[in-house]
Amino acid sequence: MELLHANLTDAIIKTFYEVYNELGYGFLEKVYQNALFLELKNKGYQVEAQIAK
């Protein structure tokens, strides 16, 4: 079974681990979220922060 967005998912997970390895352990979730947001933007992805509905 092939996933519909496998390449995008792999890129996001890889970027998360890059951010986590750079920052290390012990920060609040919001710190990792903001860092991941910025790193994905820097890599050219169109991202939005958590949107309240």
C-alpha positions in Angstrom: 0.0 0.0 0.0 1.4 3.4 -1.0 0.7 6.4 1.1 -0.8 9.4 -0.7 1.6 12.0 0.7 4.6 9.8 1.7 7.3 12.2 0.4 5.8 15.2 2.3 5.3 13.1 5.4 8.9 11.9 5.3 10.2 15.5 4.8 8.2 16.8 7.8 9.3 14.0 10.1 12.9 14.4 9.0 12.7 18.2 9.7 11.2 17.5 13.1 14.1 15.3 14.0 16.6 17.9 12.8 14.9 20.5 15.0 14.8 18.2 18.0 18.4 17.1 17.6 19.5 20.8 17.4 17.5 21.9 20.4 17.8 18.8 22.6 15.5 17.6 25.3 13.5 19.5 27.9 11.7 22.4 26.2 8.0 23.0 26.2 6.1 21.7 23.2 5.5 25.3 22.0 9.2 25.8 21.6 9.5 22.8 19.3 6.4 23.8 17.5 7.7 27.3 16.7 11.1 26.0 15.7 9.6 23.4 13.4 7.3 26.0 11.9 10.3 28.3 11.1 12.4 25.4 9.8 9.7 24.3 7.4 9.2 27.9 6.2 13.0 28.1 5.6 12.8 24.9 3.6 10.2 26.5 1.3 7.1 24.8 2.6 3.8 26.7 2.9 2.9 26.3 6.6 0.5 27.8 9.0 0.6 27.8 12.8 -2.2 26.1 14.6 -5.4 27.7 13.4 -8.4 28.0 15.7 -11.6 26.9 14.1 
